[in-house]
């Protein structure tokens, strides 16, 4: 039985490997609803909407704690009622399974 991405943890990527192929990234998108492939399949991005600044700030705190726990850190921008999260494994300048693990786990914090 295959283990879903939400049950996995990020593994250190030391570089020296090729980024995930665009075809594989497209397949993995099924497990990461709401996310989009950007930069020709080299990055994942999702924007979130909130009722107010406090909701966005709370979300950013949860994503930050997750990132520290997983040792995989996204780029985050936020303001009143909005937040955009961008994922990429910078050591390989593209996507790795870790980026999808983070996307799936971040989705758990998404507003209803």
C-alpha positions in Angstrom: 0.0 0.0 0.0 1.4 3.4 -0.9 1.9 5.9 1.9 0.3 9.3 1.3 2.4 12.4 1.4 0.8 13.6 4.5 2.2 10.7 6.4 5.8 11.3 5.2 8.4 13.7 6.6 10.8 15.8 4.6 14.2 14.3 4.0 17.4 16.4 3.7 18.3 17.3 0.2 22.0 17.9 -0.2 21.8 18.8 -3.8 23.6 17.0 -6.6 20.4 15.4 -7.9 18.2 16.6 -10.7 14.9 18.4 -9.9 11.7 16.4 -10.3 10.7 15.9 -13.9 7.7 18.1 -15.0 5.7 14.9 -15.8 6.2 13.6 -12.3 5.3 16.9 -10.7 2.1 17.1 -12.8 1.2 13.6 -11.5 1.8 14.6 -7.8 -0.4 17.6 -8.2 -3.4 15.3 -7.5 -2.3 15.1 -3.9 -1.9 18.9 -3.5 -5.3 20.5 -4.4 -5.2 24.2 -4.7 -1.5 24.4 -5.5 -0.2 25.5 -8.9 3.0 24.6 -10.8 4.9 27.8 -11.6 8.2 28.6 -13.4 7.8 25.8 -15.9 7.2 23.2 -13.1 10.1 24.3 -10.9 8.0 25.7 -8.1 4.7 25.2 -6.3 2.6 28.2 -5.2 -0.8 28.7 -3.5 -2.6 31.8 -2.3 -4.9 31.7 0.7 -7.6 34.1 1.8 -8.6 35.0 5.3 -11.3 37.1 7.0 -8.7 39.5 8.6 -5.1 40.1 9.4 -5.1 38.0 12.5 -6.3 34.9 10.5 -3.4 35.3 8.0 -0.9 35.9 10.8 -2.1 32.7 12.6 -1.8 30.7 9.4 1.8 32.0 8.8 2.7 31.0 12.4 1.4 27.4 11.8 3.2 27.2 8.4 6.4 28.5 10.1 6.2 25.9 12.9 5.7 23.2 10.3 8.6 24.4 8.3 10.9 24.3 11.3 9.7 20.8 12.2 10.2 19.5 8.7 13.5 21.4 8.1 12.0 22.6 4.8 11.3 26.3 4.5 8.9 28.0 2.0 8.8 31.6 0.9 5.8 33.3 2.5 4.3 36.7 1.8 1.2 37.9 3.7 -0.9 40.9 4.5 -4.4 41.8 5.6 -6.6 38.8 4.7 -4.1 37.0 2.4 -1.1 34.8 2.3 0.9 33.3 -0.6 3.2 30.3 0.0 5.9 29.3 -2.5 7.7 26.0 -2.3 10.9 25.0 -4.1 14.0 23.0 -3.2 16.6 25.7 -3.7 19.6 23.3 -3.6 18.4 21.7 -6.8 16.6 24.8 -8.2 13.4 22.8 -8.7 10.9 20.5 -7.1 11.5 17.5 -4.9 9.1 15.2 -3.1 9.7 17.4 0.0 7.9 20.3 -1.6 4.8 18.2 -2.2 4.9 16.9 1.4 4.9 20.4 2.6 2.1 21.5 0.3 -0.1 18.6 1.5 0.6 19.4 5.2 0.1 23.2 4.7 -3.3 22.4 3.2 -4.4 21.1 6.6 -4.2 24.7 7.9 -6.1 26.3 4.9 -9.2 28.3 5.8 -12.5 26.5 5.1 
